[in-house]
Amino acid sequence: LVDVIKHRRSVIHQEARLNFKVGDDVFFTGRKDKPMFGTVKKIAVKYIHVNTDEGTTWRVPAADLSKPQPIE
């Protein structure tokens, strides 16, 4: 059962990774539920490297990233 869960989680991250490309603006929740905004720097096998607006680089699982919604 554990192997099935790990495999499914891996598939979810792989599918989510296809939604992003280098240069995209992204949003994710950082430590202590702090909202973080940044730009995709690199797409690796399991993680996406994001340069944040604060000047730091984070390795974030693809499934945890989302694209910011435009303000209407």
Secondary structure, 3 states (H helix, E strand, C coil): CHHHHHHHHHHHHHHHHCCCCCCCEEEEECHHHCEEEEEEEEECCCEEEEEECCCCEEEEEHHHCECCCCCC
